[in-house]
């Protein structure tokens, strides 16, 4: 990484005492190639290959071309030239035909060393947004002018935190809550969590785009949060006495993590008692090693209406982490050995994660060259992502459980299995997040999350802010199931077997098996 090099000022007046640093043409942030695991391959109908994040986890983006940033700077040059004399940015080099080789952009350097570093991060973030953000109008604002404005506001600052806040403000002007930046410390912690080595309290949280509330999506079973009685739908309002107003989900999650043996105090409202003093709780949670295995599985035995005993393989997928597909594959092999004749895949309250993980899991259940998802880029081009010669592990009947907590990669997977005729969906309408983010590690170790595409299901259904409506609802007051399922002895049955949605799923599987078909 090249260091910042002082250079004589050019054309600056009101900031005439400020030195400058120049930003030579350079490659974009750290990239990790997009490679699928061994097994069925995917065909992406595009020359540009990227790996994406859907929510709650980390993904990566690879280089598209060597001269990407130079192209952006060249495009910006005309817009900045007029403003240079106004004391913000000066550009110099050769005539326009040679600009790609010689263009240098100079910015006023803050006197605070740590702010200097964030200034360079600002330019990196601005360039990546300019190249890839899903809305080419940048929320109907002049994105070049936005860089000028933010650099001027950043110049007199004294701390990196304040400078990062300026970048966050610039990104907020895009009107997309999923395009954000996190600091190097937050990103290191974030990656540790995505790798499955988490020290924390066991909460999955998400910021509701409409209300801005930080809401609990689920607790990891047996975790400190679970033992403390924190539930889905509870709203976090304080962590260690610090208000969470204006804090996004990633930043709040970082505050909850920490070394084993330390503790954190959270204040929250019960889900149904938002804003009520009666529903306000304060809980002290000890941090522990949290097992982030995304898979839990078991065999559910039940008797069908004709008295025949059947075995259903139940698999719960809690998040789309890097090891999700491998663990799913192992779980299905074990359930096959135990005699499973049908399957329930539970995606309820799964907030998402790596898009690649969702696609890999879909391949476990599908054959052939099926389309798994369609993406639409900023130019409106539809890019189908297909399997190549896929071979499913099992062809047994499959039901997928979803609800309002099933988001993003969960919706991609549910849509792929449903639209390709592999599974029936049971539950409640899903969350409705149909945008995909790329994640790029910047030169200072921070990370930029950018919404780069929308996705549609294989049948071209738009999911964003709409969600997926299941084939069969499973609200308790709407159950019309055989007596063999309804009259179970609840003193001996497990929590799974008395779950109303699982009961509906079993009924749907029985119908499929009676027809002699596999979804």
Rosetta blueprint (number, residue, H / E / L):
1 X L
2 X L
3 X L
4 X L
5 X L
6 X E
7 X E
8 X L
9 X L
10 X L
11 X L
12 X L
13 X L
14 X L
15 X L
16 X L
17 X L
18 X L
19 X L
20 X E
21 X E
22 X E
23 X E
24 X L
25 X L
26 X L
27 X L
28 X L
29 X L
30 X E
31 X L
32 X L
33 X L
34 X L
35 X L
36 X L
37 X L
38 X L
39 X L
40 X L
41 X E
42 X E
43 X E
44 X E
45 X L
46 X L
47 X L
48 X L
49 X L
50 X E
51 X L
52 X L
53 X E
54 X L
55 X L
56 X L
57 X L
58 X L
59 X L
60 X L
61 X E
62 X L
63 X L
64 X L
65 X L
66 X L
67 X L
68 X H
69 X H
70 X H
71 X H
72 X H
73 X H
74 X H
75 X H
76 X H
77 X H
78 X H
79 X H
80 X H
81 X H
82 X H
83 X H
84 X H
85 X L
86 X L
87 X L
88 X L
89 X E
90 X E
91 X E
92 X E
93 X L
94 X L
95 X L
96 X H
97 X H
98 X H
99 X H
100 X H
101 X H
102 X H
103 X L
104 X E
105 X E
106 X E
107 X E
108 X E
109 X L
110 X L
111 X L
112 X L
113 X H
114 X H
115 X H
116 X H
117 X H
118 X H
119 X H
120 X H
121 X H
122 X H
123 X H
124 X H
125 X H
126 X H
127 X H
128 X H
129 X H
130 X H
131 X H
132 X H
133 X L
134 X L
135 X L
136 X L
137 X L
138 X L
139 X L
140 X L
141 X L
142 X L
143 X H
144 X H
145 X H
146 X H
147 X H
148 X H
149 X H
150 X H
151 X H
152 X H
153 X H
154 X H
155 X H
156 X L
157 X L
158 X L
159 X L
160 X H
161 X H
162 X H
163 X H
164 X H
165 X H
166 X H
167 X H
168 X H
169 X H
170 X H
171 X H
172 X H
173 X L
174 X L
175 X L
176 X L
177 X L
178 X L
179 X L
180 X E
181 X E
182 X E
183 X L
184 X H
185 X H
186 X H
187 X H
188 X H
189 X H
190 X H
191 X H
192 X H
193 X H
194 X H
195 X L
196 X L
197 X E
198 X E
199 X E
200 X E
201 X L
202 X L
203 X E
204 X E
205 X E
206 X E
207 X E
208 X L
209 X L
210 X L
211 X L
212 X L
213 X L
214 X E
215 X E
216 X E
217 X E
218 X E
219 X E
220 X L
221 X L
222 X L
223 X L
224 X H
225 X H
226 X H
227 X H
228 X L
229 X L
230 X L
231 X L
232 X L
233 X L
234 X L
235 X E
236 X E
237 X E
238 X E
239 X E
240 X L
241 X L
242 X E
243 X E
244 X L
245 X L
246 X L
247 X L
248 X L
249 X H
250 X H
251 X H
252 X H
253 X H
254 X H
255 X H
256 X H
257 X L
258 X L
259 X L
260 X L
261 X L
262 X L
263 X E
264 X E
265 X E
266 X E
267 X E
268 X E
269 X E
270 X L
271 X L
272 X L
273 X L
274 X L
275 X L
276 X L
277 X H
278 X H
279 X H
280 X E
281 X E
282 X E
283 X E
284 X E
285 X E
286 X E
287 X L
288 X E
289 X E
290 X E
291 X E
292 X L
293 X L
294 X L
295 X E
296 X E
297 X E
298 X E
299 X E
300 X E
301 X E
302 X E
303 X E
304 X L
305 X L
306 X L
307 X L
308 X L
309 X E
310 X E
311 X E
312 X E
313 X E
314 X E
315 X E
316 X E
317 X E
318 X L
319 X L
320 X E
321 X L
322 X L
323 X L
324 X H
325 X H
326 X H
327 X H
328 X H
329 X H
330 X H
331 X H
332 X H
333 X H
334 X H
335 X H
336 X H
337 X H
338 X L
339 X L
340 X L
341 X L
342 X E
343 X E
344 X E
345 X E
346 X E
347 X L
348 X L
349 X L
350 X L
351 X L
352 X L
353 X E
354 X E
355 X H
356 X H
357 X H
358 X H
359 X H
360 X H
361 X H
362 X H
363 X H
364 X H
365 X H
366 X L
367 X L
368 X E
369 X L
370 X L
371 X E
372 X E
373 X E
374 X E
375 X E
376 X E
377 X L
378 X L
379 X L
380 X L
381 X L
382 X E
383 X E
384 X E
385 X E
386 X E
387 X E
388 X E
389 X L
390 X E
391 X L
392 X L
393 X L
394 X L
395 X L
396 X L
397 X E
398 X E
399 X E
400 X E
401 X E
402 X E
403 X L
404 X L
405 X L
406 X L
407 X L
408 X L
409 X H
410 X H
411 X H
412 X H
413 X H
414 X H
415 X H
416 X H
417 X H
418 X H
419 X H
420 X L
421 X L
422 X L
423 X L
424 X E
425 X E
426 X E
427 X E
428 X L
429 X L
430 X L
431 X L
432 X L
433 X L
434 X L
435 X E
436 X E
437 X E
438 X E
439 X E
440 X E
441 X E
442 X L
443 X L
444 X L
445 X L
446 X L
447 X E
448 X E
449 X E
450 X E
451 X E
452 X E
453 X E
454 X E
455 X E
456 X E
457 X L
458 X L
459 X L
460 X L
461 X L
462 X E
463 X L
464 X L
465 X L
466 X L
467 X L
468 X L
469 X L
470 X L
471 X L
472 X E
473 X E
474 X L
475 X L
476 X H
477 X H
478 X H
479 X L
480 X L
481 X L
482 X L
483 X H
484 X H
485 X H
486 X H
487 X L
488 X L
489 X L
490 X L
491 X L
492 X L
493 X L
494 X L
495 X L
496 X L
497 X L
498 X L
499 X L
500 X H
501 X H
502 X H
503 X H
504 X H
505 X H
506 X H
507 X H
508 X H
509 X H
510 X H
511 X H
512 X H
513 X H
514 X H
515 X H
516 X L
517 X L
518 X L
519 X L
